[in-house]
Amino acid sequence: MTRNHGTWTIHLSGCRCDTCVTACPHGTGTGYSSWGCRCEPCRVANRRRGKDYQLRKHRGVPIWGDVELVRNHIKQLRAGGASYLGIATAMGYADKFQIQKIMKAARVTSVTESRILAVTLDDIPSRSFVSSLGTSRRLKALARNGYACQHVAAAIGFDAVTLRKIMRFEQRRTRRWVVDAVTEFYRRHADTPGRSDVTRRHAERHRWLPPMAWDDEDFDDPKGQTRAHSRIKR
């Protein structure tokens, strides 16, 4: 069975391969408690965390945060296109399981609450997933101009089969970098005819509209319409 090396679950099971050892956030309380690491930096960080806990308790500072508030914030980030891994990376965690644990936890510390609430969509790295609606519309407009998915996929370094699914809106979420790459390709080629007459005729049969029918700001808007107020057939 394939093991997901580089995750806290495998590290906790006792694996000490280079991938797992490197992935562990050494020098943090998380490395000690969640990853089960007993290196000296993790031990020091865990002792420091314990002392901080006792100090906060002595000073009357709240120890536990609002777990529902935290869950709702994570849900909002997810609705905005962030993946669990993207949120975890923004917080400095090595894998998505830390966030999934928080979603199931009965309580969270006030420190964790503050860290999660501080994360915004702008902090999420480009590998997060977002809606592919605008990308679907751009690809259809490019197809009407004679650009086949194979051509676009080769230009941006992406899988052509998956890109066709995005164009047909069968895959409704895709990675942010793919959206950015297709948007940039569209910007550079929207006014230039492509070379595939087969793709152009296919787009015409499906009544996909050309780039001139769209305003740029309407591509990614779910309520966006073409300049002729015609709906794209999805």
Secondary structure as GFF3:
##gff-version 3
##sequence-region A 1 234
A	DSSP	alpha_helix	8	12	.	.	.	ID=ss1
A	DSSP	alpha_helix	18	23	.	.	.	ID=ss2
A	DSSP	alpha_helix	29	33	.	.	.	ID=ss3
A	DSSP	alpha_helix	40	59	.	.	.	ID=ss4
A	DSSP	alpha_helix	67	79	.	.	.	ID=ss5
A	DSSP	alpha_helix	84	91	.	.	.	ID=ss6
A	DSSP	alpha_helix	97	104	.	.	.	ID=ss7
A	DSSP	alpha_helix	110	117	.	.	.	ID=ss8
A	DSSP	three_ten_helix	121	123	.	.	.	ID=ss9
A	DSSP	beta_strand	129	131	.	.	.	ID=ss10
A	DSSP	alpha_helix	133	144	.	.	.	ID=ss11
A	DSSP	alpha_helix	149	156	.	.	.	ID=ss12
A	DSSP	alpha_helix	160	167	.	.	.	ID=ss13
A	DSSP	beta_strand	173	175	.	.	.	ID=ss14
A	DSSP	alpha_helix	176	189	.	.	.	ID=ss15
A	DSSP	alpha_helix	197	205	.	.	.	ID=ss16
A	DSSP	three_ten_helix	211	213	.	.	.	ID=ss17
A	DSSP	three_ten_helix	216	218	.	.	.	ID=ss18
###
